[in-house]
């Protein structure tokens, strides 16, 4: 049985706000990198909580880095309103897989989901690309290197990406790949029983949620999808204004 890790939190907005959202980052990142959603939600009157996943940021390290373990931690993360459901859970990449599993396995945990280019199923080619990206980050994760690779990013994203690379356990990242050889949570995604919107990256740039996988998951009548043209796997950093427009269109 998976041992739960208590996840560190960052919060934006009034804790007594009427609506509460949970923000879950991707592989090799940290909760602070979800700042764009946190700021926008707080300005819209929400309380937004971001977490560091196990092995990431300042979260405790562990031995289990299966998708089920990540999801168990996320499902055990409750809003500060006496255990009331999250009004919204947002997951990017790995966070999208964790949020999907948490919602599918724990009915009533969240009322609505938004998944940002979620890692619901990875092909061998996609796994190789992810591995290469992580290796590049570990080889030089300085602010200058991050800025050079992503000259169009906001300076907050540049600084926080460098910080997240310094904070994350490299072993945790490697084990996340090794312990999930059959990375696939598309089945639970097809059974989601809460309104879910997926904001996809542009396949012409690079996306891990596209093609047949997108067709399969979007066959669920509660799942809808939009694509941020010209954005890669992190649309909230590549094209933030358009991403936030699609985000609020999905939750309003």
Secondary structure, DSSP 8 states (H G I E B T S, - for coil): --------EEEES-TT-SEEEEEE--TT--GGGGHHHHHHHHHTTEEEEEE--TTSTTS---S--SHHHHHHHHHT---TTTT--BSEEEEETHHHHHHHHHHHHSTTSBSEEEEES--SB--HHHHHHHHHHHHHHHH--SHHHHHHH-TTS-HHHHHHHHHHHHHS-HHHHHHHHHT-TT-B-HHHHHT--SEEEEEEE-TTT--SS-HHHHHHHHTSTTEEEEEETT--S-HHHHSHHHHHHHHHHHH-
